[in-house]
Amino acid sequence: MKTKHLLGALLSFLYTIIFFSCGNNDEKKIYSLSFEKEYYERPLLGTTNITITGGNRDYTVTVEKTDILNIDVDLSSSIGMGSLRITPKKKGETKVKVKDNITNRTVDLRIKLRQLFGIRYKKSNHPALY
């Protein structure tokens, strides 16, 4: 009799642990789309990135003036929210709309591509420079 009660208590304790330990861990967290700032200046030379600081890794990007730049979404990193890869075409400024397809939130960015000028040094008559 004592063994039946002990076995019953043990089984009910085991069922209780199993019942409460099974949870829904498959829920994905939803993050709000965000960037470090709303205005960026980038050089006309080479491809540069703008980091997405918050979002859900599912984006649609619309560029107002496609003759100025091209943008691709880079999700190659397994950590972080991704980045926008900017390929410049010519000098100018344009607006870019980034939409998070999970939350349907849109962020407007302004991006200016500018020409980089080299650093110019004044001529010096110092004897060590001859």
N, C-alpha and C positions, 0 to 999 in steps of 0.2 A: 504494500500500500504506500509506504513511504517512497519507494522507488518510482511509482507511477506519478506521485505529486512532484517529485524532483524532476522527472523527465518532462512532465507537462509544463512546469515552470521554465525549464531550460528551453523547450521548444517555443513557448510564447515569447521569451526574451529574444531568441534568435529571429523569430518572425518580426518582432518590433524593430530590431536593428536593421534587418533587410528592408523593411518598409520605409523607414525614415532615411536610410542611406541612398535609396534610389531617388535621384532628383533629375530634373531636366537641365543638364549641363550643356545642351546644344544651343541654347539661346545665344544669339549674337548681340553684342552691344552695338548700339547705334550712336554714331558720333556726328556732331554738327560740323558742317563744312566751314573751314576757316583757313586763312592765310596770315602770314606775319604782318602784312600791310596791304593797302589797296593800290599803291602806286609803286612801280618798279622802273628803274632805268637800267638798261643792259647795253653792252658794247655791240657794235655792228659786226665785230669779228667773232666767228665761231659760235658754237652752240652753248647755251647756258641753261641752268635749271632754276625753277622757282619751287621751293618745297611747299607741299600741302601739309599744313600743321594739324588739320582735323578733317575727317571725312570717312567715307565707307568704301573706298577703292573702286567705285563704279561711277565714272564721270562722263559728261558730255561737254565738250569745249566748242564755243563759237567765237570766231575772230571777226571783228567788224571790218577791218581793212586787210584782206588776205594778201595784198600786194606788198605789205610791210614785213610781215613775219608769218611763220608757220609754227603751230604748236601741236605737239604729241604728248599724250599722257604716258608717263613712265611708271609702271607698277612692278618693275623688275626686282626691287628689294622686298624681301619677305617681311621686313619690319617697317613701320611708318605707314603713312597714308598715301604715299606716292609723290610724284613731282611732275611739273609741267616742263617739257623740254622745248626750249625756244630756239628756232632756227631763223636768224635774221635774213631778210631779203634786201631791204633798203632802209635808209634813215627815215624816221618819222615816229608818230605816236598813234596808238590804236586802243580800242576798248576790247576786252576779252570777257566773255561770260562763261563761268564754270558752273555746271549744274551737277549736284549730287543726285544720281538717279534713285537712290534708296529713300532719301528724305525729301526729294524734290526742292531742295533749297538751292538758290542761285546766288553766286557772289560775282560782282562786277569788279574787274581789275583794269587799271590803266597801265599800259606798258609803253615806254619810250625807248627807242633804239637811237643811240647817239654814236657819232664818230669819235674814236679815240685819237688823241693827238699825242705825239711823242714828247718826252720831257726835253726841253731845250736848256742847254747850259750856256752861260755867258762866257765869252772868251776872257781869259785871265792872263795877266802879264807876270804871274808869280813864277820865280825861277825853278821851283820844283816841278812845274808842269811841262817844262821843255824837254 
